[in-house]
């Protein structure tokens, strides 16, 4: 179980779940915020991973 | 009879819940730190409390499973000490793991850094949860 993407996804899910429940009060808002944070986590990780792909040169 | 008809008009919004005294707030914070989510359950925020009660220990347990380390309070190494403070945020789970001999850290494991991240973030999130319970107990939320 050494898949980095798997653990990255699990981490992003748990953190976005806690943030969404902590910051918002209604289920609809929580779902929206959670999805945004989760998407931002994964998007940023994939983008940074893609940018770092050529390294080390 | 008050103006505004039957039953009188509301003149000012009443606070949702009365603020607790200092001891009550301190107890809520302590309970919230020791058992993630318990402070919210104590304050009647059942759904939030249950999510924290499940999500944060799961995150902490995954950190241990991945070979993460519960850092020692080595004040000569500030970053290690800060990580130790963050780990401590998990409350009773931290002490249970220490007592059971977990959290030694497998430096050679591929997932070592992931494990550290899970452990540290679980503790830090519980500090945020504790602050949220503090605000609720004071009647701010």
N, CA and C atoms of all chains as a GROMACS GRO file, in nm:
protein
  594
    1UNK      N    1   0.085  -0.121   0.000
    1UNK     CA    2   0.000   0.000   0.000
    1UNK      C    3   0.088   0.125   0.000
    2UNK      N    4   0.171   0.138  -0.102
    2UNK     CA    5   0.262   0.251  -0.107
    2UNK      C    6   0.223   0.351  -0.216
    3UNK      N    7   0.098   0.347  -0.258
    3UNK     CA    8   0.054   0.439  -0.363
    3UNK      C    9   0.044   0.581  -0.308
    4UNK      N   10   0.125   0.669  -0.361
    4UNK     CA   11   0.125   0.807  -0.314
    4UNK      C   12  -0.007   0.876  -0.346
    5UNK      N   13  -0.060   0.847  -0.465
    5UNK     CA   14  -0.186   0.912  -0.505
    5UNK      C   15  -0.300   0.868  -0.413
    6UNK      N   16  -0.300   0.741  -0.376
    6UNK     CA   17  -0.404   0.692  -0.285
    6UNK      C   18  -0.399   0.767  -0.152
    7UNK      N   19  -0.281   0.775  -0.092
    7UNK     CA   20  -0.271   0.840   0.039
    7UNK      C   21  -0.294   0.990   0.029
    8UNK      N   22  -0.252   1.047  -0.083
    8UNK     CA   23  -0.280   1.189  -0.106
    8UNK      C   24  -0.430   1.214  -0.112
    9UNK      N   25  -0.501   1.122  -0.180
    9UNK     CA   26  -0.646   1.137  -0.194
    9UNK      C   27  -0.716   1.117  -0.059
   10UNK      N   28  -0.672   1.017   0.016
   10UNK     CA   29  -0.731   0.992   0.148
   10UNK      C   30  -0.708   1.113   0.239
   11UNK      N   31  -0.587   1.165   0.236
   11UNK     CA   32  -0.553   1.282   0.318
   11UNK      C   33  -0.641   1.402   0.279
   12UNK      N   34  -0.651   1.426   0.149
   12UNK     CA   35  -0.731   1.538   0.101
   12UNK      C   36  -0.877   1.521   0.142
   13UNK      N   37  -0.927   1.400   0.134
   13UNK     CA   38  -1.067   1.375   0.171
   13UNK      C   39  -1.091   1.404   0.319
   14UNK      N   40  -1.005   1.351   0.405
   14UNK     CA   41  -1.025   1.368   0.549
   14UNK      C   42  -1.012   1.515   0.591
   15UNK      N   43  -0.911   1.583   0.537
   15UNK     CA   44  -0.891   1.724   0.575
   15UNK      C   45  -1.007   1.809   0.522
   16UNK      N   46  -1.050   1.785   0.400
   16UNK     CA   47  -1.160   1.865   0.347
   16UNK      C   48  -1.290   1.835   0.421
   17UNK      N   49  -1.308   1.711   0.464
   17UNK     CA   50  -1.427   1.676   0.542
   17UNK      C   51  -1.430   1.755   0.673
   18UNK      N   52  -1.317   1.756   0.744
   18UNK     CA   53  -1.312   1.826   0.874
   18UNK      C   54  -1.328   1.977   0.853
   19UNK      N   55  -1.260   2.031   0.752
   19UNK     CA   56  -1.272   2.176   0.726
   19UNK      C   57  -1.416   2.214   0.692
   20UNK      N   58  -1.479   2.134   0.607
   20UNK     CA   59  -1.615   2.167   0.563
   20UNK      C   60  -1.711   2.164   0.682
   21UNK      N   61  -1.700   2.063   0.766
   21UNK     CA   62  -1.790   2.051   0.881
   21UNK      C   63  -1.761   2.161   0.984
   22UNK      N   64  -1.633   2.196   0.994
   22UNK     CA   65  -1.593   2.299   1.091
   22UNK      C   66  -1.639   2.439   1.048
   23UNK      N   67  -1.627   2.467   0.919
   23UNK     CA   68  -1.650   2.603   0.872
   23UNK      C   69  -1.795   2.632   0.833
   24UNK      N   70  -1.871   2.532   0.796
   24UNK     CA   71  -2.008   2.553   0.748
   24UNK      C   72  -2.108   2.482   0.836
   25UNK      N   73  -2.232   2.533   0.835
   25UNK     CA   74  -2.332   2.477   0.925
   25UNK      C   75  -2.439   2.392   0.856
   26UNK      N   76  -2.472   2.424   0.733
   26UNK     CA   77  -2.577   2.346   0.667
   26UNK      C   78  -2.513   2.238   0.579
   27UNK      N   79  -2.579   2.124   0.563
   27UNK     CA   80  -2.522   2.015   0.482
   27UNK      C   81  -2.490   2.058   0.339
   28UNK      N   82  -2.574   2.143   0.282
   28UNK     CA   83  -2.550   2.188   0.144
   28UNK      C   84  -2.420   2.268   0.133
   29UNK      N   85  -2.402   2.361   0.227
   29UNK     CA   86  -2.278   2.442   0.229
   29UNK      C   87  -2.157   2.355   0.257
   30UNK      N   88  -2.176   2.260   0.348
   30UNK     CA   89  -2.064   2.171   0.383
   30UNK      C   90  -2.020   2.089   0.262
   31UNK      N   91  -2.120   2.040   0.187
   31UNK     CA   92  -2.088   1.960   0.068
   31UNK      C   93  -2.012   2.044  -0.034
   32UNK      N   94  -2.058   2.166  -0.054
   32UNK     CA   95  -1.994   2.254  -0.152
   32UNK      C   96  -1.851   2.290  -0.110
   33UNK      N   97  -1.836   2.332   0.014
   33UNK     CA   98  -1.702   2.368   0.063
   33UNK      C   99  -1.609   2.248   0.062
   34UNK      N  100  -1.660   2.133   0.106
   34UNK     CA  101  -1.578   2.012   0.108
   34UNK      C  102  -1.531   1.976  -0.032
   35UNK      N  103  -1.622   1.984  -0.128
   35UNK     CA  104  -1.585   1.952  -0.267
   35UNK      C  105  -1.481   2.050  -0.320
   36UNK      N  106  -1.497   2.177  -0.285
   36UNK     CA  107  -1.401   2.279  -0.330
   36UNK      C  108  -1.262   2.254  -0.271
   37UNK      N  109  -1.258   2.228  -0.142
   37UNK     CA  110  -1.128   2.207  -0.076
   37UNK      C  111  -1.063   2.079  -0.129
   38UNK      N  112  -1.143   1.974  -0.143
   38UNK     CA  113  -1.092   1.847  -0.194
   38UNK      C  114  -1.037   1.864  -0.336
   39UNK      N  115  -1.113   1.933  -0.419
   39UNK     CA  116  -1.068   1.958  -0.557
   39UNK      C  117  -0.942   2.042  -0.562
   40UNK      N  118  -0.934   2.140  -0.472
   40UNK     CA  119  -0.815   2.226  -0.468
   40UNK      C  120  -0.692   2.146  -0.427
   41UNK      N  121  -0.710   2.058  -0.329
   41UNK     CA  122  -0.598   1.972  -0.285
   41UNK      C  123  -0.547   1.887  -0.400
   42UNK      N  124  -0.639   1.815  -0.463
   42UNK     CA  125  -0.598   1.724  -0.570
   42UNK      C  126  -0.544   1.800  -0.690
   43UNK      N  127  -0.611   1.910  -0.726
   43UNK     CA  128  -0.567   1.989  -0.841
   43UNK      C  129  -0.426   2.044  -0.818
   44UNK      N  130  -0.403   2.099  -0.699
   44UNK     CA  131  -0.271   2.156  -0.669
   44UNK      C  132  -0.164   2.048  -0.670
   45UNK      N  133  -0.196   1.931  -0.614
   45UNK     CA  134  -0.097   1.822  -0.610
   45UNK      C  135  -0.063   1.775  -0.751
   46UNK      N  136  -0.165   1.759  -0.833
   46UNK     CA  137  -0.140   1.712  -0.970
   46UNK      C  138  -0.064   1.817  -1.051
   47UNK      N  139  -0.100   1.943  -1.032
   47UNK     CA  140  -0.032   2.051  -1.106
   47UNK      C  141   0.115   2.059  -1.064
   48UNK      N  142   0.139   2.057  -0.933
   48UNK     CA  143   0.278   2.064  -0.886
   48UNK      C  144   0.357   1.941  -0.929
   49UNK      N  145   0.292   1.826  -0.924
   49UNK     CA  146   0.358   1.704  -0.969
   49UNK      C  147   0.395   1.711  -1.116
   50UNK      N  148   0.303   1.767  -1.194
   50UNK     CA  149   0.328   1.780  -1.338
   50UNK      C  150   0.441   1.879  -1.364
   51UNK      N  151   0.443   1.990  -1.289
   51UNK     CA  152   0.548   2.090  -1.307
   51UNK      C  153   0.684   2.035  -1.265
   52UNK      N  154   0.686   1.947  -1.166
   52UNK     CA  155   0.814   1.892  -1.117
   52UNK      C  156   0.858   1.770  -1.196
   53UNK      N  157   0.776   1.726  -1.288
   53UNK     CA  158   0.805   1.603  -1.361
   53UNK      C  159   0.944   1.604  -1.428
   54UNK      N  160   0.989   1.716  -1.492
   54UNK     CA  161   1.119   1.714  -1.559
   54UNK      C  162   1.239   1.710  -1.464
   55UNK      N  163   1.217   1.734  -1.334
   55UNK     CA  164   1.330   1.742  -1.240
   55UNK      C  165   1.366   1.605  -1.185
   56UNK      N  166   1.486   1.573  -1.151
   56UNK     CA  167   1.605   1.657  -1.175
   56UNK      C  168   1.642   1.657  -1.323
   57UNK      N  169   1.688   1.773  -1.369
   57UNK     CA  170   1.716   1.789  -1.510
   57UNK      C  171   1.837   1.707  -1.551
   58UNK      N  172  -5.072   4.600   2.663
   58UNK     CA  173  -5.030   4.505   2.560
   58UNK      C  174  -4.925   4.566   2.469
   59UNK      N  175  -4.833   4.486   2.435
   59UNK     CA  176  -4.723   4.536   2.352
   59UNK      C  177  -4.771   4.568   2.213
   60UNK      N  178  -4.714   4.670   2.155
   60UNK     CA  179  -4.748   4.708   2.019
   60UNK      C  180  -4.701   4.600   1.923
   61UNK      N  181  -4.777   4.587   1.815
   61UNK     CA  182  -4.734   4.488   1.716
   61UNK      C  183  -4.826   4.369   1.714
   62UNK      N  184  -4.932   4.373   1.794
   62UNK     CA  185  -5.034   4.270   1.784
   62UNK      C  186  -5.017   4.159   1.885
   63UNK      N  187  -5.076   4.046   1.849
   63UNK     CA  188  -5.086   3.932   1.938
   63UNK      C  189  -4.950   3.882   1.986
   64UNK      N  190  -4.934   3.870   2.115
   64UNK     CA  191  -4.810   3.814   2.168
   64UNK      C  192  -4.695   3.912   2.173
   65UNK      N  193  -4.712   4.029   2.113
   65UNK     CA  194  -4.605   4.128   2.117
   65UNK      C  195  -4.500   4.102   2.012
   66UNK      N  196  -4.431   4.208   1.973
   66UNK     CA  197  -4.328   4.196   1.870
   66UNK      C  198  -4.194   4.169   1.935
   67UNK      N  199  -4.110   4.098   1.864
   67UNK     CA  200  -3.975   4.075   1.914
   67UNK      C  201  -3.894   4.203   1.896
   68UNK      N  202  -3.836   4.249   2.003
   68UNK     CA  203  -3.762   4.375   1.995
   68UNK      C  204  -3.613   4.352   1.974
   69UNK      N  205  -3.561   4.240   2.022
   69UNK     CA  206  -3.418   4.212   2.007
   69UNK      C  207  -3.398   4.062   1.991
   70UNK      N  208  -3.296   4.028   1.912
   70UNK     CA  209  -3.267   3.886   1.891
   70UNK      C  210  -3.201   3.829   2.016
   71UNK      N  211  -3.257   3.721   2.066
   71UNK     CA  212  -3.198   3.658   2.185
   71UNK      C  213  -3.081   3.571   2.143
   72UNK      N  214  -2.977   3.562   2.226
   72UNK     CA  215  -2.866   3.474   2.193
   72UNK      C  216  -2.912   3.329   2.186
   73UNK      N  217  -2.846   3.252   2.097
   73UNK     CA  218  -2.888   3.112   2.077
   73UNK      C  219  -2.875   3.031   2.205
   74UNK      N  220  -2.769   3.051   2.275
   74UNK     CA  221  -2.746   2.977   2.400
   74UNK      C  222  -2.672   3.068   2.497
   75UNK      N  223  -2.702   3.057   2.623
   75UNK     CA  224  -2.628   3.141   2.718
   75UNK      C  225  -2.483   3.100   2.726
   76UNK      N  226  -2.397   3.198   2.742
   76UNK     CA  227  -2.254   3.169   2.753
   76UNK      C  228  -2.228   3.095   2.884
   77UNK      N  229  -2.133   3.004   2.882
   77UNK     CA  230  -2.098   2.928   3.001
   77UNK      C  231  -1.998   3.005   3.086
   78UNK      N  232  -1.987   2.963   3.210
   78UNK     CA  233  -1.887   3.027   3.294
   78UNK      C  234  -1.746   2.975   3.258
   79UNK      N  235  -1.646   3.032   3.321
   79UNK     CA  236  -1.508   2.999   3.284
   79UNK      C  237  -1.476   2.850   3.304
   80UNK      N  238  -1.523   2.797   3.415
   80UNK     CA  239  -1.495   2.656   3.443
   80UNK      C  240  -1.563   2.568   3.338
   81UNK      N  241  -1.686   2.602   3.304
   81UNK     CA  242  -1.758   2.524   3.202
   81UNK      C  243  -1.688   2.529   3.068
   82UNK      N  244  -1.640   2.646   3.030
   82UNK     CA  245  -1.568   2.660   2.903
   82UNK      C  246  -1.439   2.580   2.906
   83UNK      N  247  -1.369   2.587   3.020
   83UNK     CA  248  -1.242   2.512   3.033
   83UNK      C  249  -1.266   2.363   3.022
   84UNK      N  250  -1.376   2.316   3.083
   84UNK     CA  251  -1.408   2.172   3.077
   84UNK      C  252  -1.440   2.132   2.933
   85UNK      N  253  -1.515   2.216   2.863
   85UNK     CA  254  -1.547   2.186   2.722
   85UNK      C  255  -1.418   2.175   2.640
   86UNK      N  256  -1.326   2.269   2.661
   86UNK     CA  257  -1.199   2.268   2.587
   86UNK      C  258  -1.118   2.143   2.620
   87UNK      N  259  -1.113   2.109   2.748
   87UNK     CA  260  -1.036   1.992   2.790
   87UNK      C  261  -1.094   1.864   2.729
   88UNK      N  262  -1.226   1.852   2.738
   88UNK     CA  263  -1.292   1.732   2.682
   88UNK      C  264  -1.272   1.727   2.531
   89UNK      N  265  -1.281   1.843   2.467
   89UNK     CA  266  -1.265   1.849   2.322
   89UNK      C  267  -1.124   1.809   2.279
   90UNK      N  268  -1.027   1.848   2.360
   90UNK     CA  269  -0.889   1.810   2.328
   90UNK      C  270  -0.867   1.661   2.350
   91UNK      N  271  -0.914   1.610   2.464
   91UNK     CA  272  -0.888   1.470   2.498
   91UNK      C  273  -0.955   1.374   2.401
   92UNK      N  274  -1.081   1.401   2.370
   92UNK     CA  275  -1.155   1.314   2.276
   92UNK      C  276  -1.207   1.403   2.163
   93UNK      N  277  -1.144   1.396   2.046
   93UNK     CA  278  -1.188   1.481   1.935
   93UNK      C  279  -1.338   1.468   1.908
   94UNK      N  280  -1.407   1.580   1.909
   94UNK     CA  281  -1.551   1.581   1.882
   94UNK      C  282  -1.637   1.574   2.006
   95UNK      N  283  -1.581   1.534   2.119
   95UNK     CA  284  -1.661   1.519   2.240
   95UNK      C  285  -1.713   1.654   2.290
   96UNK      N  286  -1.634   1.759   2.269
   96UNK     CA  287  -1.678   1.893   2.310
   96UNK      C  288  -1.803   1.936   2.235
   97UNK      N  289  -1.806   1.909   2.105
   97UNK     CA  290  -1.923   1.943   2.025
   97UNK      C  291  -2.043   1.860   2.068
   98UNK      N  292  -2.020   1.732   2.097
   98UNK     CA  293  -2.131   1.647   2.144
   98UNK      C  294  -2.185   1.701   2.276
   99UNK      N  295  -2.095   1.744   2.363
   99UNK     CA  296  -2.136   1.799   2.492
   99UNK      C  297  -2.219   1.926   2.475
  100UNK      N  298  -2.188   2.001   2.370
  100UNK     CA  299  -2.258   2.128   2.345
  100UNK      C  300  -2.382   2.109   2.258
  101UNK      N  301  -2.414   1.985   2.225
  101UNK     CA  302  -2.535   1.958   2.148
  101UNK      C  303  -2.518   1.964   1.997
  102UNK      N  304  -2.394   1.979   1.949
  102UNK     CA  305  -2.369   1.978   1.804
  102UNK      C  306  -2.336   1.835   1.762
  103UNK      N  307  -2.441   1.753   1.756
  103UNK     CA  308  -2.423   1.610   1.741
  103UNK      C  309  -2.356   1.570   1.609
  104UNK      N  310  -2.406   1.627   1.497
  104UNK     CA  311  -2.353   1.586   1.366
  104UNK      C  312  -2.204   1.621   1.355
  105UNK      N  313  -2.172   1.744   1.392
  105UNK     CA  314  -2.031   1.787   1.384
  105UNK      C  315  -1.945   1.700   1.475
  106UNK      N  316  -1.993   1.679   1.596
  106UNK     CA  317  -1.917   1.600   1.691
  106UNK      C  318  -1.889   1.459   1.640
  107UNK      N  319  -1.989   1.398   1.579
  107UNK     CA  320  -1.970   1.261   1.529
  107UNK      C  321  -1.867   1.256   1.416
  108UNK      N  322  -1.872   1.356   1.329
  108UNK     CA  323  -1.775   1.360   1.219
  108UNK      C  324  -1.633   1.371   1.275
  109UNK      N  325  -1.613   1.460   1.372
  109UNK     CA  326  -1.480   1.476   1.431
  109UNK      C  327  -1.439   1.351   1.509
  110UNK      N  328  -1.536   1.293   1.576
  110UNK     CA  329  -1.511   1.174   1.657
  110UNK      C  330  -1.460   1.058   1.572
  111UNK      N  331  -1.503   1.054   1.447
  111UNK     CA  332  -1.462   0.945   1.357
  111UNK      C  333  -1.340   0.986   1.273
  112UNK      N  334  -1.350   1.103   1.209
  112UNK     CA  335  -1.249   1.140   1.109
  112UNK      C  336  -1.110   1.160   1.170
  113UNK      N  337  -1.102   1.226   1.284
  113UNK     CA  338  -0.969   1.258   1.339
  113UNK      C  339  -0.895   1.135   1.393
  114UNK      N  340  -0.962   1.046   1.469
  114UNK     CA  341  -0.891   0.923   1.508
  114UNK      C  342  -0.854   0.835   1.388
  115UNK      N  343  -0.939   0.833   1.284
  115UNK     CA  344  -0.906   0.756   1.164
  115UNK      C  345  -0.777   0.811   1.103
  116UNK      N  346  -0.770   0.943   1.097
  116UNK     CA  347  -0.651   1.007   1.041
  116UNK      C  348  -0.527   0.976   1.126
  117UNK      N  349  -0.544   0.983   1.255
  117UNK     CA  350  -0.432   0.954   1.346
  117UNK      C  351  -0.389   0.808   1.332
  118UNK      N  352  -0.486   0.717   1.327
  118UNK     CA  353  -0.455   0.574   1.311
  118UNK      C  354  -0.385   0.546   1.179
  119UNK      N  355  -0.427   0.614   1.074
  119UNK     CA  356  -0.361   0.595   0.945
  119UNK      C  357  -0.216   0.642   0.951
  120UNK      N  358  -0.194   0.750   1.023
  120UNK     CA  359  -0.057   0.799   1.040
  120UNK      C  360   0.033   0.695   1.104
  121UNK      N  361  -0.021   0.627   1.205
  121UNK     CA  362   0.057   0.522   1.271
  121UNK      C  363   0.076   0.404   1.177
  122UNK      N  364  -0.030   0.368   1.104
  122UNK     CA  365  -0.023   0.256   1.010
  122UNK      C  366   0.083   0.280   0.902
  123UNK      N  367   0.096   0.406   0.861
  123UNK     CA  368   0.190   0.440   0.754
  123UNK      C  369   0.334   0.451   0.804
  124UNK      N  370   0.354   0.427   0.932
  124UNK     CA  371   0.490   0.428   0.986
  124UNK      C  372   0.535   0.565   1.033
  125UNK      N  373   0.440   0.652   1.060
  125UNK     CA  374   0.474   0.786   1.108
  125UNK      C  375   0.530   0.782   1.250
  126UNK      N  376   0.592   0.891   1.287
  126UNK     CA  377   0.659   0.899   1.416
  126UNK      C  378   0.588   1.000   1.506
  127UNK      N  379   0.571   0.963   1.633
  127UNK     CA  380   0.526   1.060   1.733
  127UNK      C  381   0.652   1.126   1.788
  128UNK      N  382   0.672   1.249   1.749
  128UNK     CA  383   0.800   1.315   1.777
  128UNK      C  384   0.818   1.345   1.926
  129UNK      N  385   0.943   1.339   1.972
  129UNK     CA  386   0.971   1.371   2.113
  129UNK      C  387   0.980   1.523   2.134
  130UNK      N  388   0.965   1.564   2.258
  130UNK     CA  389   0.976   1.707   2.288
  130UNK      C  390   1.123   1.745   2.303
  131UNK      N  391   1.191   1.750   2.191
  131UNK     CA  392   1.333   1.785   2.190
  131UNK      C  393   1.345   1.934   2.161
  132UNK      N  394   1.356   2.014   2.268
  132UNK     CA  395   1.354   2.160   2.251
  132UNK      C  396   1.480   2.213   2.184
  133UNK      N  397   1.586   2.128   2.182
  133UNK     CA  398   1.707   2.171   2.111
  133UNK      C  399   1.685   2.169   1.960
  134UNK      N  400   1.582   2.095   1.916
  134UNK     CA  401   1.546   2.093   1.775
  134UNK      C  402   1.404   2.149   1.761
  135UNK      N  403   1.392   2.278   1.734
  135UNK     CA  404   1.262   2.345   1.737
  135UNK      C  405   1.156   2.281   1.648
  136UNK      N  406   1.193   2.237   1.528
  136UNK     CA  407   1.093   2.179   1.438
  136UNK      C  408   1.040   2.046   1.492
  137UNK      N  409   1.129   1.969   1.553
  137UNK     CA  410   1.087   1.842   1.614
  137UNK      C  411   0.992   1.870   1.730
  138UNK      N  412   1.026   1.969   1.810
  138UNK     CA  413   0.941   2.003   1.925
  138UNK      C  414   0.804   2.053   1.878
  139UNK      N  415   0.803   2.132   1.771
  139UNK     CA  416   0.674   2.181   1.719
  139UNK      C  417   0.590   2.064   1.667
  140UNK      N  418   0.656   1.970   1.602
  140UNK     CA  419   0.584   1.851   1.554
  140UNK      C  420   0.528   1.772   1.672
  141UNK      N  421   0.604   1.768   1.783
  141UNK     CA  422   0.558   1.698   1.903
  141UNK      C  423   0.433   1.766   1.959
  142UNK      N  424   0.434   1.899   1.961
  142UNK     CA  425   0.317   1.973   2.010
  142UNK      C  426   0.196   1.943   1.921
  143UNK      N  427   0.218   1.939   1.789
  143UNK     CA  428   0.110   1.909   1.696
  143UNK      C  429   0.057   1.767   1.719
  144UNK      N  430   0.147   1.671   1.738
  144UNK     CA  431   0.106   1.532   1.766
  144UNK      C  432   0.019   1.526   1.892
  145UNK      N  433   0.059   1.604   1.991
  145UNK     CA  434  -0.012   1.604   2.119
  145UNK      C  435  -0.158   1.648   2.105
  146UNK      N  436  -0.186   1.718   1.997
  146UNK     CA  437  -0.324   1.765   1.972
  146UNK      C  438  -0.425   1.653   1.961
  147UNK      N  439  -0.380   1.533   1.934
  147UNK     CA  440  -0.474   1.420   1.919
  147UNK      C  441  -0.532   1.374   2.052
  148UNK      N  442  -0.484   1.431   2.162
  148UNK     CA  443  -0.544   1.402   2.293
  148UNK      C  444  -0.518   1.261   2.342
  149UNK      N  445  -0.625   1.194   2.386
  149UNK     CA  446  -0.610   1.060   2.444
  149UNK      C  447  -0.550   0.961   2.346
  150UNK      N  448  -0.578   0.981   2.218
  150UNK     CA  449  -0.524   0.890   2.117
  150UNK      C  450  -0.372   0.895   2.117
  151UNK      N  451  -0.318   1.013   2.138
  151UNK     CA  452  -0.173   1.030   2.146
  151UNK      C  453  -0.118   0.948   2.263
  152UNK      N  454  -0.180   0.963   2.380
  152UNK     CA  455  -0.131   0.892   2.498
  152UNK      C  456  -0.149   0.741   2.484
  153UNK      N  457  -0.262   0.701   2.424
  153UNK     CA  458  -0.287   0.558   2.403
  153UNK      C  459  -0.180   0.498   2.311
  154UNK      N  460  -0.147   0.571   2.204
  154UNK     CA  461  -0.047   0.521   2.110
  154UNK      C  462   0.090   0.512   2.178
  155UNK      N  463   0.123   0.613   2.255
  155UNK     CA  464   0.251   0.612   2.328
  155UNK      C  465   0.257   0.495   2.425
  156UNK      N  466   0.146   0.477   2.499
  156UNK     CA  467   0.139   0.371   2.600
  156UNK      C  468   0.151   0.234   2.534
  157UNK      N  469   0.090   0.218   2.415
  157UNK     CA  470   0.092   0.089   2.346
  157UNK      C  471   0.222   0.066   2.268
  158UNK      N  472   0.307   0.164   2.268
  158UNK     CA  473   0.436   0.148   2.202
  158UNK      C  474   0.436   0.177   2.053
  159UNK      N  475   0.330   0.243   2.005
  159UNK     CA  476   0.326   0.281   1.863
  159UNK      C  477   0.392   0.419   1.845
  160UNK      N  478   0.415   0.451   1.719
  160UNK     CA  479   0.466   0.584   1.688
  160UNK      C  480   0.616   0.596   1.694
  161UNK      N  481   0.683   0.482   1.686
  161UNK     CA  482   0.830   0.485   1.685
  161UNK      C  483   0.883   0.541   1.554
  162UNK      N  484   0.805   0.525   1.449
  162UNK     CA  485   0.845   0.576   1.318
  162UNK      C  486   0.936   0.481   1.243
  163UNK      N  487   0.896   0.447   1.120
  163UNK     CA  488   0.980   0.362   1.035
  163UNK      C  489   1.042   0.450   0.928
  164UNK      N  490   1.162   0.496   0.955
  164UNK     CA  491   1.225   0.595   0.866
  164UNK      C  492   1.247   0.539   0.726
  165UNK      N  493   1.268   0.408   0.717
  165UNK     CA  494   1.296   0.348   0.586
  165UNK      C  495   1.168   0.322   0.505
  166UNK      N  496   1.052   0.335   0.568
  166UNK     CA  497   0.927   0.309   0.497
  166UNK      C  498   0.902   0.419   0.393
  167UNK      N  499   0.849   0.379   0.277
  167UNK     CA  500   0.818   0.476   0.171
  167UNK      C  501   0.715   0.578   0.220
  168UNK      N  502   0.627   0.531   0.309
  168UNK     CA  503   0.517   0.616   0.354
  168UNK      C  504   0.548   0.691   0.484
  169UNK      N  505   0.672   0.691   0.525
  169UNK     CA  506   0.710   0.754   0.654
  169UNK      C  507   0.664   0.901   0.661
  170UNK      N  508   0.695   0.977   0.556
  170UNK     CA  509   0.658   1.120   0.559
  170UNK      C  510   0.506   1.138   0.553
  171UNK      N  511   0.440   1.049   0.480
  171UNK     CA  512   0.293   1.054   0.479
  171UNK      C  513   0.240   1.030   0.620
  172UNK      N  514   0.297   0.931   0.686
  172UNK     CA  515   0.254   0.900   0.822
  172UNK      C  516   0.272   1.020   0.914
  173UNK      N  517   0.387   1.084   0.906
  173UNK     CA  518   0.411   1.204   0.988
  173UNK      C  519   0.308   1.312   0.957
  174UNK      N  520   0.280   1.330   0.829
  174UNK     CA  521   0.184   1.434   0.790
  174UNK      C  522   0.045   1.403   0.846
  175UNK      N  523   0.003   1.279   0.836
  175UNK     CA  524  -0.128   1.241   0.890
  175UNK      C  525  -0.133   1.267   1.041
  176UNK      N  526  -0.027   1.228   1.113
  176UNK     CA  527  -0.027   1.243   1.259
  176UNK      C  528  -0.028   1.390   1.299
  177UNK      N  529   0.056   1.468   1.233
  177UNK     CA  530   0.067   1.610   1.268
  177UNK      C  531  -0.062   1.685   1.235
  178UNK      N  532  -0.116   1.658   1.116
  178UNK     CA  533  -0.237   1.731   1.075
  178UNK      C  534  -0.357   1.689   1.159
  179UNK      N  535  -0.365   1.561   1.197
  179UNK     CA  536  -0.475   1.517   1.284
  179UNK      C  537  -0.473   1.596   1.415
  180UNK      N  538  -0.354   1.614   1.472
  180UNK     CA  539  -0.342   1.690   1.596
  180UNK      C  540  -0.377   1.837   1.577
  181UNK      N  541  -0.327   1.896   1.470
  181UNK     CA  542  -0.355   2.038   1.446
  181UNK      C  543  -0.503   2.061   1.418
  182UNK      N  544  -0.566   1.970   1.344
  182UNK     CA  545  -0.710   1.986   1.318
  182UNK      C  546  -0.788   1.977   1.449
  183UNK      N  547  -0.742   1.891   1.540
  183UNK     CA  548  -0.814   1.881   1.667
  183UNK      C  549  -0.798   2.010   1.748
  184UNK      N  550  -0.686   2.079   1.734
  184UNK     CA  551  -0.674   2.210   1.800
  184UNK      C  552  -0.778   2.308   1.743
  185UNK      N  553  -0.798   2.303   1.611
  185UNK     CA  554  -0.900   2.388   1.549
  185UNK      C  555  -1.039   2.351   1.600
  186UNK      N  556  -1.065   2.221   1.609
  186UNK     CA  557  -1.194   2.174   1.660
  186UNK      C  558  -1.215   2.222   1.804
  187UNK      N  559  -1.108   2.220   1.882
  187UNK     CA  560  -1.116   2.267   2.020
  187UNK      C  561  -1.148   2.416   2.025
  188UNK      N  562  -1.086   2.494   1.938
  188UNK     CA  563  -1.114   2.638   1.934
  188UNK      C  564  -1.259   2.663   1.892
  189UNK      N  565  -1.310   2.582   1.800
  189UNK     CA  566  -1.449   2.595   1.757
  189UNK      C  567  -1.542   2.566   1.876
  190UNK      N  568  -1.511   2.461   1.952
  190UNK     CA  569  -1.592   2.428   2.070
  190UNK      C  570  -1.584   2.542   2.172
  191UNK      N  571  -1.468   2.603   2.184
  191UNK     CA  572  -1.449   2.718   2.274
  191UNK      C  573  -1.543   2.833   2.234
  192UNK      N  574  -1.547   2.864   2.104
  192UNK     CA  575  -1.636   2.970   2.055
  192UNK      C  576  -1.782   2.938   2.082
  193UNK      N  577  -1.819   2.814   2.058
  193UNK     CA  578  -1.959   2.773   2.079
  193UNK      C  579  -1.994   2.784   2.227
  194UNK      N  580  -1.902   2.740   2.313
  194UNK     CA  581  -1.928   2.744   2.457
  194UNK      C  582  -1.944   2.888   2.508
  195UNK      N  583  -1.875   2.982   2.442
  195UNK     CA  584  -1.886   3.122   2.481
  195UNK      C  585  -2.010   3.189   2.422
  196UNK      N  586  -2.082   3.117   2.336
  196UNK     CA  587  -2.201   3.172   2.274
  196UNK      C  588  -2.174   3.258   2.153
  197UNK      N  589  -2.051   3.248   2.098
  197UNK     CA  590  -2.017   3.329   1.980
  197UNK      C  591  -2.070   3.269   1.851
  198UNK      N  592  -2.098   3.139   1.855
  198UNK     CA  593  -2.144   3.072   1.731
  198UNK      C  594  -2.276   3.002   1.755
   0.00000   0.00000   0.00000
